[in-house]
Amino acid sequence: MLGSVARPRHARCCGPSCRSAFVALVAAHPVLTMLSPVDTPKDIQDFNAAELGAMAHLYRGEIYRSTIWRTRLDNTTNWSIVTMGIALSTTFSSREASGLPLILIGMLLAVFLGLEARRYRYFNVWRARARYMETHLYAQILTGKRAADDADWRVTLANDYLHPRHHISFFRAAGRRVRRTYIWIVAIQTSAYFGKLAIHPQMATHFSEFVERAEIGPIPGWAVLGCGLIYNLGWVFLALSSYWLDRRRHAGRTSAAAMG
């Protein structure tokens, strides 16, 4: 491989000009591109075949990790759905059954949301890297065109590997999961609770009777309903505020060479 750049044994050249010519030949060799001297231009070179193969394996690894963490997200969501089903079955098992399980399930939903938001932050790291390679490498290979920020995307990706960090805050992650999944679970929970108060043990005929059925031991019904209103408004606030933060974050992005 080095036969084209090796010097003959009978030649002796120790001068600066001979050494410069030898370094130029080595730097020009396609296989020895990484051996170019420090004083050569520092522009990012195109991938060779070996580097493209390494990028393909790297992309497969990021897809695998994002799939694993996506499965963990689904597990947490399944826990929420199963516990909600148990609460619904218990509450509507008889006319005399209490609606308290539907209230207690709210605390479990908050715990599951916290776990899922933490897992989503990790999932978002692998997802962002895989998506970044899709848009800045594979899409450009398919179209044969380079984006305006093509020179920066490899540096951005390299910095993300050198200095790994979460691309999204815990609050925004929780808000995304609420908008995607938990808002519907909470809607079912709230509807079922009000339905329980309205129809069991018999159909409520007055609003005062509806409030009276919401009593839990010494806690009056109006206090329970007030806490339920605050509970539901909290979910709505989390969903809307995190949506606003996402829009503001993405609207302020001036270049596609960014992650998260």
Backbone as CSV, one residue per row, in Angstrom:
resi,resn,N_x,N_y,N_z,CA_x,CA_y,CA_z,C_x,C_y,C_z
1,MET,0.816,-1.204,0.000,0.000,0.000,0.000,0.850,1.255,0.000
2,LEU,1.958,1.210,0.666,2.828,2.371,0.770,3.879,2.384,-0.303
3,GLY,3.796,1.450,-1.303,4.834,1.385,-2.320,4.887,2.633,-3.158
4,SER,3.739,3.290,-3.322,3.716,4.469,-4.169,4.329,5.678,-3.513
5,VAL,4.550,5.644,-2.189,5.100,6.805,-1.509,6.436,6.493,-0.866
6,ALA,6.919,5.249,-0.914,8.189,4.889,-0.269,9.364,5.363,-1.132
7,ARG,10.449,5.794,-0.461,11.631,6.246,-1.182,12.530,5.069,-1.519
8,PRO,13.254,5.080,-2.676,14.228,4.027,-2.990,15.323,3.992,-1.944
9,ARG,15.868,2.757,-1.736,16.868,2.590,-0.675,18.169,3.330,-0.998
10,HIS,18.481,3.458,-2.340,19.757,4.058,-2.677,19.696,5.577,-2.613
11,ALA,18.436,6.148,-2.470,18.337,7.611,-2.448,18.507,8.099,-1.030
12,ARG,19.202,9.178,-0.877,19.415,9.824,0.419,18.986,11.281,0.291
13,CYS,18.087,11.645,1.101,17.610,13.017,1.052,17.243,13.415,2.468
14,CYS,17.965,14.305,3.014,17.724,14.733,4.392,17.370,16.205,4.457
15,GLY,17.260,16.842,3.299,16.987,18.269,3.295,15.527,18.583,3.557
16,PRO,15.197,19.843,3.900,13.809,20.231,4.185,12.901,20.053,2.999
17,SER,13.403,20.322,1.791,12.549,20.195,0.608,12.148,18.753,0.361
18,CYS,13.038,17.803,0.589,12.726,16.388,0.391,11.693,15.913,1.406
19,ARG,11.829,16.347,2.660,10.851,15.951,3.690,9.473,16.531,3.387
20,SER,9.435,17.756,2.882,8.143,18.364,2.544,7.460,17.614,1.422
21,ALA,8.259,17.194,0.420,7.672,16.431,-0.692,7.120,15.095,-0.215
22,PHE,7.827,14.443,0.713,7.363,13.157,1.240,6.061,13.309,2.019
23,VAL,5.932,14.375,2.854,4.714,14.620,3.627,3.552,14.913,2.709
24,ALA,3.817,15.647,1.602,2.748,15.951,0.654,2.230,14.689,-0.011
25,LEU,3.128,13.772,-0.342,2.692,12.520,-0.958,1.853,11.689,-0.004
26,VAL,2.252,11.647,1.279,1.502,10.881,2.272,0.127,11.492,2.498
27,ALA,0.082,12.823,2.557,-1.207,13.480,2.799,-2.165,13.281,1.642
28,ALA,-1.625,13.156,0.418,-2.484,12.987,-0.753,-2.979,11.571,-0.918
29,HIS,-2.385,10.606,-0.226,-2.786,9.207,-0.381,-4.190,9.011,0.173
30,PRO,-5.165,8.389,-0.523,-6.553,8.296,-0.069,-6.742,7.520,1.207
31,VAL,-5.871,6.551,1.501,-6.031,5.740,2.698,-5.432,6.423,3.904
32,LEU,-4.476,7.297,3.696,-3.756,7.919,4.801,-4.204,9.349,5.008
33,THR,-5.463,9.648,4.765,-5.958,10.999,4.922,-5.820,11.483,6.354
34,MET,-6.014,10.586,7.334,-5.939,10.983,8.738,-4.528,11.287,9.180
35,LEU,-3.506,10.993,8.360,-2.126,11.268,8.726,-1.643,12.608,8.199
36,SER,-2.531,13.470,7.740,-2.115,14.759,7.212,-1.509,15.605,8.310
37,PRO,-0.491,16.402,8.031,0.190,17.181,9.050,-0.708,18.263,9.625
38,VAL,-0.268,18.839,10.736,-1.086,19.798,11.457,-1.283,21.067,10.651
39,ASP,-0.283,21.457,9.830,-0.367,22.726,9.135,-1.190,22.651,7.854
40,THR,-1.849,21.491,7.579,-2.711,21.391,6.413,-4.067,22.020,6.735
41,PRO,-4.881,22.358,5.711,-6.201,22.946,5.972,-7.048,22.042,6.845
42,LYS,-7.843,22.654,7.738,-8.619,21.909,8.729,-10.074,21.720,8.306
43,ASP,-10.398,21.936,7.035,-11.758,21.707,6.570,-12.124,20.239,6.714
44,ILE,-13.383,19.978,7.048,-13.841,18.608,7.229,-13.893,17.924,5.878
45,GLN,-13.248,16.765,5.787,-13.200,16.023,4.533,-14.419,15.110,4.409
46,ASP,-14.685,14.678,3.180,-15.784,13.745,2.948,-15.457,12.390,3.579
47,PHE,-16.517,11.652,3.913,-16.324,10.322,4.464,-15.755,9.388,3.401
48,ASN,-14.803,8.560,3.828,-14.377,7.482,2.939,-15.228,6.245,3.224
49,ALA,-14.942,5.151,2.528,-15.786,3.961,2.656,-15.787,3.408,4.077
50,ALA,-14.616,3.385,4.717,-14.531,2.847,6.079,-15.315,3.718,7.057
51,GLU,-15.229,5.029,6.904,-15.938,5.926,7.809,-17.447,5.854,7.592
52,LEU,-17.877,5.709,6.342,-19.309,5.532,6.088,-19.831,4.245,6.721
53,GLY,-19.023,3.185,6.675,-19.421,1.951,7.343,-19.542,2.133,8.845
54,ALA,-18.598,2.881,9.423,-18.669,3.152,10.860,-19.907,3.981,11.193
55,MET,-20.256,4.960,10.354,-21.450,5.762,10.592,-22.715,4.914,10.503
56,ALA,-22.720,3.944,9.584,-23.879,3.054,9.479,-24.060,2.241,10.755
57,HIS,-22.961,1.712,11.297,-23.042,0.953,12.555,-23.445,1.874,13.708
58,LEU,-22.946,3.107,13.702,-23.324,4.055,14.750,-24.820,4.366,14.687
59,TYR,-25.334,4.534,13.492,-26.765,4.804,13.329,-27.603,3.618,13.824
60,ARG,-27.177,2.402,13.488,-27.894,1.220,13.960,-27.881,1.155,15.481
61,GLY,-26.748,1.513,16.094,-26.681,1.504,17.549,-27.625,2.510,18.173
62,GLU,-27.724,3.713,17.593,-28.629,4.723,18.136,-30.083,4.309,17.968
63,ILE,-30.408,3.684,16.836,-31.766,3.190,16.638,-32.103,2.110,17.664
64,TYR,-31.153,1.235,17.941,-31.385,0.165,18.917,-31.628,0.751,20.310
65,ARG,-30.798,1.714,20.703,-30.970,2.303,22.033,-32.290,3.072,22.134
66,SER,-32.667,3.794,21.080,-33.936,4.517,21.119,-35.112,3.543,21.179
67,THR,-34.980,2.390,20.523,-36.048,1.389,20.571,-36.185,0.805,21.975
68,ILE,-35.062,0.549,22.623,-35.097,0.012,23.991,-35.785,0.992,24.934
69,TRP,-35.422,2.256,24.849,-36.022,3.245,25.749,-37.461,3.541,25.372
70,ARG,-37.809,3.394,24.107,-39.207,3.541,23.714,-40.039,2.429,24.328
71,THR,-39.490,1.229,24.409,-40.185,0.120,25.056,-40.398,0.406,26.535
72,ARG,-39.413,1.019,27.174,-39.568,1.365,28.584,-40.648,2.425,28.777
73,LEU,-40.772,3.344,27.830,-41.860,4.320,27.895,-43.214,3.619,27.800
74,ASP,-43.321,2.684,26.884,-44.580,1.955,26.725,-44.926,1.166,27.978
75,ASN,-43.910,0.636,28.657,-44.180,-0.107,29.902,-44.829,0.791,30.950
76,THR,-44.312,1.997,31.111,-44.885,2.911,32.098,-46.307,3.290,31.735
77,THR,-46.548,3.524,30.459,-47.911,3.831,30.022,-48.847,2.655,30.278
78,ASN,-48.365,1.443,30.048,-49.182,0.261,30.315,-49.527,0.149,31.790
79,TRP,-48.573,0.488,32.670,-48.865,0.465,34.098,-50.028,1.417,34.426
80,SER,-49.992,2.602,33.834,-51.043,3.583,34.094,-52.397,3.076,33.612
81,ILE,-52.411,2.470,32.439,-53.673,1.975,31.890,-54.219,0.813,32.717
82,VAL,-53.337,-0.085,33.129,-53.782,-1.244,33.925,-54.330,-0.803,35.271
83,THR,-53.628,0.097,35.954,-54.117,0.560,37.254,-55.424,1.335,37.104
84,MET,-55.560,2.088,36.022,-56.824,2.778,35.782,-57.950,1.769,35.566
85,GLY,-57.672,0.705,34.844,-58.678,-0.330,34.651,-59.095,-0.987,35.952
86,ILE,-58.128,-1.236,36.829,-58.454,-1.836,38.129,-59.331,-0.893,38.950
87,ALA,-58.992,0.408,38.934,-59.790,1.381,39.684,-61.210,1.464,39.135
88,LEU,-61.350,1.446,37.825,-62.685,1.494,37.228,-63.497,0.249,37.592
89,SER,-62.860,-0.907,37.536,-63.575,-2.152,37.874,-64.019,-2.153,39.323
90,THR,-63.164,-1.670,40.212,-63.509,-1.641,41.634,-64.623,-0.646,41.922
91,THR,-64.546,0.528,41.300,-65.518,1.578,41.583,-66.914,1.229,41.079
92,PHE,-66.995,0.623,39.898,-68.298,0.320,39.304,-68.708,-1.142,39.507
93,SER,-68.086,-1.795,40.473,-68.433,-3.195,40.731,-69.817,-3.332,41.342
94,SER,-70.255,-2.301,42.077,-71.587,-2.325,42.687,-72.049,-0.894,42.905
95,ARG,-73.323,-0.735,43.194,-73.861,0.606,43.445,-73.300,1.214,44.718
96,GLU,-72.989,0.366,45.699,-72.508,0.873,46.984,-70.992,1.074,47.012
97,ALA,-70.294,0.690,45.956,-68.837,0.824,45.935,-68.446,2.297,45.962
98,SER,-67.334,2.579,46.650,-66.873,3.958,46.794,-66.115,4.406,45.544
99,GLY,-66.172,5.696,45.311,-65.404,6.269,44.213,-63.987,6.649,44.600
100,LEU,-63.578,6.301,45.828,-62.247,6.654,46.305,-61.113,6.075,45.451
101,PRO,-61.231,4.842,44.919,-60.132,4.339,44.077,-59.804,5.235,42.897
102,LEU,-60.805,5.891,42.329,-60.542,6.802,41.215,-59.785,8.041,41.657
103,ILE,-59.908,8.403,42.913,-59.142,9.542,43.434,-57.708,9.116,43.737
104,LEU,-57.563,7.951,44.358,-56.229,7.470,44.701,-55.393,7.180,43.450
105,ILE,-56.048,6.801,42.367,-55.308,6.495,41.149,-54.622,7.738,40.592
106,GLY,-55.132,8.904,40.972,-54.490,10.136,40.519,-53.069,10.269,41.022
107,MET,-52.816,9.840,42.260,-51.447,9.896,42.791,-50.536,8.923,42.061
108,LEU,-51.065,7.754,41.730,-50.264,6.794,40.971,-49.943,7.320,39.575
109,LEU,-50.898,8.002,38.958,-50.651,8.577,37.637,-49.541,9.615,37.691
110,ALA,-49.514,10.406,38.757,-48.459,11.409,38.897,-47.087,10.743,39.051
111,VAL,-47.043,9.637,39.804,-45.781,8.910,39.977,-45.338,8.306,38.653
112,PHE,-46.270,7.684,37.949,-45.919,7.087,36.655,-45.478,8.142,35.654
113,LEU,-46.097,9.315,35.694,-45.687,10.393,34.797,-44.267,10.840,35.102
114,GLY,-43.907,10.919,36.388,-42.542,11.283,36.739,-41.530,10.283,36.214
115,LEU,-41.841,8.989,36.354,-40.946,7.967,35.813,-40.852,8.056,34.293
116,GLU,-41.990,8.276,33.654,-41.999,8.311,32.192,-41.291,9.541,31.652
117,ALA,-41.404,10.672,32.347,-40.698,11.874,31.907,-39.194,11.677,31.999
118,ARG,-38.728,11.033,33.064,-37.300,10.754,33.179,-36.837,9.834,32.062
119,ARG,-37.599,8.804,31.761,-37.227,7.888,30.686,-37.286,8.579,29.322
120,TYR,-38.236,9.483,29.159,-38.344,10.189,27.889,-37.124,11.072,27.638
121,ARG,-36.552,11.633,28.680,-35.359,12.463,28.498,-34.203,11.634,27.938
122,TYR,-34.054,10.409,28.408,-33.019,9.533,27.854,-33.381,9.086,26.438
123,PHE,-34.645,8.732,26.239,-35.069,8.332,24.903,-34.830,9.440,23.888
124,ASN,-35.051,10.679,24.301,-34.908,11.794,23.384,-33.458,11.988,22.932
125,VAL,-32.492,11.592,23.763,-31.078,11.701,23.376,-30.801,10.794,22.186
126,TRP,-31.191,9.516,22.307,-30.912,8.572,21.219,-31.760,8.885,19.991
127,ARG,-33.012,9.292,20.207,-33.871,9.630,19.076,-33.330,10.826,18.311
128,ALA,-32.861,11.840,19.037,-32.354,13.039,18.379,-31.099,12.729,17.565
129,ARG,-30.220,11.900,18.106,-29.005,11.559,17.360,-29.335,10.778,16.088
130,ALA,-30.227,9.804,16.195,-30.596,9.019,15.015,-31.278,9.895,13.974
131,ARG,-32.186,10.741,14.415,-32.872,11.627,13.480,-31.897,12.623,12.853
132,TYR,-30.922,13.055,13.626,-29.926,14.006,13.124,-29.108,13.383,11.999
133,MET,-28.725,12.129,12.175,-27.973,11.459,11.111,-28.854,11.202,9.890
134,GLU,-30.129,10.953,10.104,-31.033,10.729,8.975,-31.161,11.976,8.106
135,THR,-31.320,13.137,8.748,-31.554,14.364,7.991,-30.277,14.958,7.411
136,HIS,-29.135,14.773,8.083,-27.903,15.428,7.647,-26.948,14.511,6.892
137,LEU,-27.179,13.203,6.934,-26.294,12.289,6.218,-27.061,11.483,5.176
138,TYR,-27.998,10.667,5.636,-28.657,9.748,4.721,-29.582,10.477,3.742
139,ALA,-30.277,11.497,4.204,-31.147,12.244,3.292,-30.329,12.946,2.211
140,GLN,-29.157,13.447,2.572,-28.318,14.121,1.586,-27.685,13.127,0.619
141,ILE,-27.422,11.918,1.102,-26.919,10.880,0.185,-27.989,10.530,-0.845
142,LEU,-29.237,10.439,-0.393,-30.322,10.070,-1.299,-30.642,11.171,-2.301
143,THR,-30.624,12.427,-1.848,-30.949,13.531,-2.744,-29.757,14.021,-3.547
144,GLY,-28.551,13.729,-3.078,-27.362,14.216,-3.759,-27.116,15.688,-3.569
145,LYS,-27.781,16.306,-2.571,-27.630,17.734,-2.309,-27.205,17.933,-0.863
146,ARG,-26.420,18.969,-0.645,-25.974,19.299,0.701,-26.734,20.510,1.214
147,ALA,-27.052,20.478,2.482,-27.729,21.611,3.100,-26.740,22.745,3.320
148,ALA,-27.297,23.932,3.615,-26.429,25.100,3.792,-25.534,24.964,5.016
149,ASP,-25.979,24.224,6.032,-25.195,24.061,7.262,-24.494,22.713,7.298
150,ASP,-24.203,22.146,6.127,-23.602,20.815,6.064,-22.254,20.769,6.763
151,ALA,-21.520,21.882,6.752,-20.182,21.877,7.334,-20.209,21.815,8.857
152,ASP,-21.363,22.081,9.481,-21.425,22.167,10.935,-22.056,20.958,11.604
153,TRP,-22.796,20.143,10.855,-23.566,19.106,11.527,-22.675,18.044,12.139
154,ARG,-21.545,17.730,11.529,-20.650,16.725,12.090,-20.009,17.218,13.373
155,VAL,-19.720,18.507,13.432,-19.172,19.081,14.661,-20.211,19.047,15.773
156,THR,-21.462,19.372,15.435,-22.535,19.338,16.432,-22.731,17.936,16.982
157,LEU,-22.743,16.948,16.091,-22.920,15.567,16.522,-21.729,15.096,17.352
158,ALA,-20.524,15.473,16.943,-19.334,15.079,17.700,-19.348,15.690,19.095
159,ASN,-19.765,16.952,19.212,-19.826,17.593,20.531,-20.861,16.926,21.425
160,ASP,-21.932,16.414,20.817,-22.941,15.726,21.619,-22.408,14.409,22.167
161,TYR,-21.503,13.772,21.444,-20.857,12.553,21.956,-19.771,12.887,22.972
162,LEU,-19.060,13.984,22.744,-17.984,14.358,23.668,-18.543,14.901,24.973
163,HIS,-19.647,15.620,24.903,-20.244,16.228,26.097,-21.732,15.865,26.130
164,PRO,-22.075,14.627,26.450,-23.480,14.198,26.428,-24.303,14.931,27.475
165,ARG,-25.512,15.250,27.111,-26.435,15.958,27.991,-27.856,15.684,27.524
166,HIS,-28.808,15.984,28.405,-30.207,15.883,28.019,-30.568,17.068,27.135
167,HIS,-31.342,16.805,26.094,-31.739,17.859,25.175,-33.049,18.520,25.564
168,ILE,-33.675,18.026,26.604,-34.979,18.531,26.998,-35.063,18.503,28.516
169,SER,-35.752,19.479,29.094,-35.890,19.541,30.539,-36.933,18.532,31.021
170,PHE,-36.924,18.291,32.328,-37.890,17.359,32.914,-39.309,17.894,32.741
171,PHE,-39.485,19.189,32.889,-40.818,19.787,32.773,-41.361,19.620,31.363
172,ARG,-40.541,19.899,30.361,-40.984,19.756,28.972,-41.235,18.291,28.620
173,ALA,-40.405,17.389,29.157,-40.613,15.966,28.905,-41.939,15.504,29.497
174,ALA,-42.233,15.938,30.729,-43.506,15.565,31.344,-44.674,16.139,30.554
175,GLY,-44.531,17.366,30.092,-45.602,17.973,29.304,-45.856,17.238,28.006
176,ARG,-44.811,16.780,27.358,-44.992,16.027,26.111,-45.737,14.717,26.359
177,ARG,-45.386,14.040,27.442,-46.069,12.774,27.728,-47.531,13.007,28.121
178,VAL,-47.804,14.135,28.783,-49.191,14.455,29.112,-49.989,14.694,27.837
179,ARG,-49.420,15.461,26.908,-50.145,15.768,25.670,-50.346,14.527,24.814
180,ARG,-49.374,13.613,24.831,-49.469,12.429,23.981,-50.382,11.357,24.575
181,THR,-50.305,11.155,25.901,-50.955,9.988,26.494,-51.800,10.323,27.715
182,TYR,-51.192,10.980,28.700,-51.816,11.049,30.017,-53.047,11.943,30.056
183,ILE,-53.162,12.894,29.144,-54.342,13.752,29.161,-55.600,12.942,28.889
184,TRP,-55.481,11.885,28.079,-56.627,11.035,27.790,-56.950,10.113,28.970
185,ILE,-55.922,9.645,29.647,-56.152,8.810,30.830,-56.834,9.624,31.926
186,VAL,-56.371,10.861,32.119,-56.977,11.729,33.133,-58.414,12.083,32.752
187,ALA,-58.661,12.278,31.463,-60.034,12.571,31.020,-60.965,11.404,31.336
188,ILE,-60.515,10.183,31.129,-61.325,9.007,31.465,-61.529,8.925,32.972
189,GLN,-60.470,9.190,33.730,-60.577,9.158,35.192,-61.612,10.160,35.687
190,THR,-61.539,11.391,35.190,-62.458,12.436,35.647,-63.897,12.128,35.244
191,SER,-64.075,11.684,34.011,-65.427,11.359,33.538,-66.025,10.210,34.354
192,ALA,-65.201,9.204,34.634,-65.701,8.066,35.411,-66.074,8.490,36.827
193,TYR,-65.277,9.377,37.429,-65.568,9.809,38.801,-66.874,10.596,38.858
194,PHE,-67.056,11.540,37.934,-68.302,12.301,37.920,-69.490,11.398,37.579
195,GLY,-69.259,10.432,36.698,-70.335,9.491,36.399,-70.733,8.660,37.605
196,LYS,-69.744,8.261,38.380,-70.024,7.490,39.597,-70.858,8.307,40.577
197,LEU,-70.505,9.570,40.758,-71.260,10.422,41.677,-72.669,10.677,41.169
198,ALA,-72.834,10.681,39.856,-74.131,11.051,39.288,-75.133,9.899,39.292
199,ILE,-74.675,8.658,39.151,-75.626,7.554,38.940,-75.711,6.564,40.096
200,HIS,-74.709,6.559,40.994,-74.718,5.570,42.093,-74.838,6.284,43.439
201,PRO,-75.640,5.756,44.377,-76.428,4.499,44.271,-77.678,4.641,43.419
202,GLN,-78.149,5.898,43.186,-79.213,6.130,42.219,-78.965,7.484,41.558
203,MET,-79.716,7.783,40.531,-79.486,9.002,39.787,-79.672,10.225,40.695
204,ALA,-78.660,11.124,40.678,-78.753,12.347,41.482,-79.748,13.302,40.843
205,THR,-80.612,13.868,41.670,-81.649,14.780,41.169,-81.316,16.237,41.432
206,HIS,-80.408,16.515,42.356,-80.033,17.898,42.676,-78.502,17.995,42.756
207,PHE,-77.993,19.193,42.497,-76.548,19.405,42.556,-76.035,19.228,43.975
208,SER,-76.844,19.606,44.971,-76.418,19.434,46.360,-76.222,17.954,46.689
209,GLU,-77.060,17.121,46.121,-76.899,15.678,46.334,-75.611,15.177,45.679
210,PHE,-75.301,15.735,44.505,-74.061,15.382,43.817,-72.846,15.752,44.666
211,VAL,-72.874,16.938,45.267,-71.760,17.386,46.103,-71.677,16.546,47.370
212,GLU,-72.807,16.188,47.921,-72.815,15.396,49.151,-72.197,14.020,48.937
213,ARG,-72.401,13.432,47.750,-71.832,12.117,47.469,-70.308,12.154,47.335
214,ALA,-69.750,13.329,47.116,-68.300,13.452,46.982,-67.588,13.482,48.328
215,GLU,-68.301,13.461,49.428,-67.675,13.507,50.745,-66.800,12.274,50.973
216,ILE,-65.665,12.492,51.616,-64.745,11.404,51.986,-64.473,11.538,53.482
217,GLY,-65.172,10.760,54.299,-65.003,10.848,55.749,-65.348,12.239,56.240
218,PRO,-64.420,12.869,56.979,-64.718,14.220,57.497,-64.518,15.331,56.458
219,ILE,-64.008,15.002,55.277,-63.751,16.016,54.248,-65.049,16.285,53.498
220,PRO,-65.518,17.526,53.495,-66.785,17.825,52.808,-66.668,17.654,51.294
221,GLY,-67.808,17.482,50.666,-67.816,17.232,49.235,-67.286,18.403,48.416
222,TRP,-67.609,19.641,48.832,-67.142,20.788,48.059,-65.621,20.891,48.077
223,ALA,-64.981,20.460,49.169,-63.524,20.480,49.242,-62.922,19.420,48.316
224,VAL,-63.556,18.249,48.289,-63.064,17.184,47.403,-63.178,17.612,45.948
225,LEU,-64.324,18.198,45.571,-64.510,18.646,44.195,-63.569,19.802,43.861
226,GLY,-63.307,20.651,44.831,-62.358,21.739,44.593,-60.946,21.224,44.348
227,CYS,-60.543,20.236,45.145,-59.219,19.631,44.917,-59.167,18.934,43.558
228,GLY,-60.282,18.310,43.171,-60.321,17.682,41.851,-60.195,18.690,40.731
229,LEU,-60.811,19.868,40.911,-60.684,20.918,39.904,-59.237,21.391,39.790
230,ILE,-58.590,21.594,40.930,-57.174,21.996,40.910,-56.310,20.916,40.276
231,TYR,-56.633,19.667,40.572,-55.895,18.532,40.003,-55.965,18.526,38.483
232,ASN,-57.156,18.710,37.949,-57.315,18.693,36.497,-56.714,19.928,35.846
233,LEU,-56.836,21.075,36.487,-56.222,22.284,35.945,-54.697,22.175,35.932
234,GLY,-54.142,21.441,36.896,-52.699,21.233,36.913,-52.226,20.454,35.692
235,TRP,-52.966,19.423,35.320,-52.614,18.665,34.117,-52.708,19.532,32.866
236,VAL,-53.773,20.347,32.798,-53.947,21.216,31.632,-52.839,22.260,31.570
237,PHE,-52.498,22.817,32.727,-51.416,23.814,32.757,-50.097,23.200,32.315
238,LEU,-49.809,21.996,32.774,-48.570,21.323,32.382,-48.531,21.085,30.875
239,ALA,-49.645,20.662,30.307,-49.686,20.394,28.867,-49.511,21.670,28.051
240,LEU,-50.228,22.731,28.414,-50.186,23.963,27.623,-48.873,24.715,27.798
241,SER,-48.377,24.801,29.024,-47.133,25.544,29.253,-45.941,24.853,28.606
242,SER,-45.894,23.525,28.674,-44.803,22.817,28.023,-44.899,22.927,26.506
243,TYR,-46.118,22.975,25.981,-46.290,23.181,24.538,-45.777,24.545,24.131
244,TRP,-46.049,25.553,24.935,-45.548,26.903,24.648,-44.029,26.952,24.717
245,LEU,-43.445,26.256,25.683,-41.981,26.219,25.784,-41.365,25.515,24.579
246,ASP,-41.991,24.432,24.115,-41.488,23.744,22.926,-41.541,24.643,21.701
247,ARG,-42.644,25.359,21.539,-42.763,26.239,20.378,-41.748,27.364,20.429
248,ARG,-41.545,27.916,21.616,-40.566,29.000,21.740,-39.158,28.504,21.488
249,ARG,-38.841,27.302,21.963,-37.509,26.735,21.747,-37.258,26.482,20.263
250,HIS,-38.228,25.919,19.572,-38.047,25.589,18.166,-38.141,26.818,17.274
251,ALA,-38.952,27.800,17.682,-39.059,29.019,16.876,-37.767,29.829,16.916
252,GLY,-37.018,29.734,18.015,-35.777,30.478,18.135,-34.587,29.796,17.506
253,ARG,-34.787,28.635,16.885,-33.698,27.920,16.250,-33.413,28.535,14.886
254,THR,-32.227,29.030,14.701,-31.844,29.694,13.453,-31.169,28.782,12.475
255,SER,-30.788,27.573,12.866,-30.101,26.653,11.996,-30.600,25.255,12.246
256,ALA,-30.568,24.445,11.206,-30.950,23.035,11.362,-29.870,22.227,12.040
257,ALA,-28.671,22.821,12.208,-27.560,22.119,12.857,-27.692,22.238,14.357
258,ALA,-28.740,21.679,14.909,-28.985,21.683,16.347,-29.723,20.411,16.683
259,MET,-29.635,20.009,17.937,-30.240,18.760,18.363,-31.212,19.038,19.494
260,GLY,-32.148,18.100,19.701,-33.071,18.211,20.813,-34.452,18.667,20.386
